[in-house]
Amino acid sequence: MQTPSLNESTIELNELNNNFTMWVAVSTETGRHVKYRSTHELAIFANSQAFYKFKNSSKIVSNAIPYEVSFKDALKIAEQESEGKYKILY
C-alpha cells in the first residue's frame, strides 16, 4: 500500500470528542481498510475533504471506497486491524 505523499499531520484521537465523525476507506484491491505500508497505521481521514485531497496523490487511496464512521468506530477498526495504530489525515 502506498503512503500518501502530501504533507500530513497527526493528532491524538483521545484529544477528540466521541461525537466527531471521521472517514476511513476500504481498498477495492484488497478489501481491507487503507493503511500506511511502512508503519501499518490505519489511515483515518478527518473529513471528506481530507480523503479527496489524498485521493489525488495516492494510487491506493484513489482506488478506495470511503465511508463515514463515528470516532468510536474508527478506534475499533484501528484496534482490530492495525494493533491500535492510526494516523489522522487532514
For each residue, the residues with C-beta under 8 A, 3 or more apart:
1: 27 30 34 35 36 37 60
2: 5 37 58 59 60 61
3: 36 37 38 58
4: 8 43 54 57 58 61 89
5: 2 57 58
6: 53 54 57
7:
8: 4 54 87 89 90
9: 89 90
10: 87 88
11: 15 16 88 90
12: 15 16
13: 16 44 71 74 75 78 86 88
14:
15: 11 12
16: 11 12 13 20 71
17: 20 71
18: 70 71 72
19: 71
20: 16 17 70 71
21: 68 69 70 71
22: 44 45 46 47 68 69 70 71 74 88
23: 44 45 46 47 48 50 51 66 67 68 69
24: 33 34 42 43 44 45 66 67 69 74 77
25: 33 34 43 45 51 61 64 65 66 67
26: 31 32 33 34 64 65 67
27: 1 30 31 32 33 34 60 63 64
28: 31 63 64 65
29: 60 63
30: 1 27
31: 26 27 28
32: 26 27 35 81
33: 24 25 26 27 42 43 77 81 82
34: 1 24 25 26 27 42 43 60 61 64
35: 1 32 40 41 42 43 81 82
36: 1 3 39 40 41 43 87
37: 1 2 3 40
38: 3
39: 36 85 87
40: 35 36 37 82 83 85
41: 35 36 82 85 86 87
42: 24 33 34 35 74 77 78 81 82 85 86 87
43: 4 24 25 33 34 35 36 54 61 86 87 89
44: 13 22 23 24 74 78 86 87 88 89
45: 22 23 24 25 48 50 51 54 66 88 89 90
46: 22 23 50 88 89 90
47: 22 23 50 51 90
48: 23 45 51 52 66 68
49: 52 53
50: 23 45 46 47 53 54 89 90
51: 23 25 45 47 48 54 55 61 66
52: 48 49 55 56
53: 6 49 50 56 57
54: 4 6 8 43 45 50 51 57 58 61 89
55: 51 52 58 61 62 64
56: 52 53 62
57: 4 5 6 53 54 61
58: 2 3 4 5 54 55 61 62
59: 2 62 63
60: 1 2 27 29 34 63 64
61: 2 4 25 34 43 51 54 55 57 58 64
62: 55 56 58 59
63: 27 28 29 59 60
64: 25 26 27 28 34 55 60 61
65: 25 26 28
66: 23 24 25 45 48 51
67: 23 24 25 26
68: 21 22 23 48
69: 21 22 23 24 73 74 77
70: 18 20 21 22 73 74
71: 13 16 17 18 19 20 21 22 74 75
72: 18 75 76
73: 69 70 76 77
74: 13 22 24 42 44 69 70 71 77 78 86
75: 13 71 72 78 79 86
76: 72 73 79 80
77: 24 33 42 69 73 74 80 81 82
78: 13 42 44 74 75 81 82 84 85 86
79: 75 76 82 83 84
80: 76 77
81: 32 33 35 42 77 78
82: 33 35 40 41 42 77 78 79 85 86
83: 40 79
84: 78 79
85: 39 40 41 42 78 82
86: 13 41 42 43 44 74 75 78 82
87: 8 10 36 39 41 42 43 44
88: 10 11 13 22 44 45 46
89: 4 8 9 43 44 45 46 50 54
90: 8 9 11 45 46 47 50
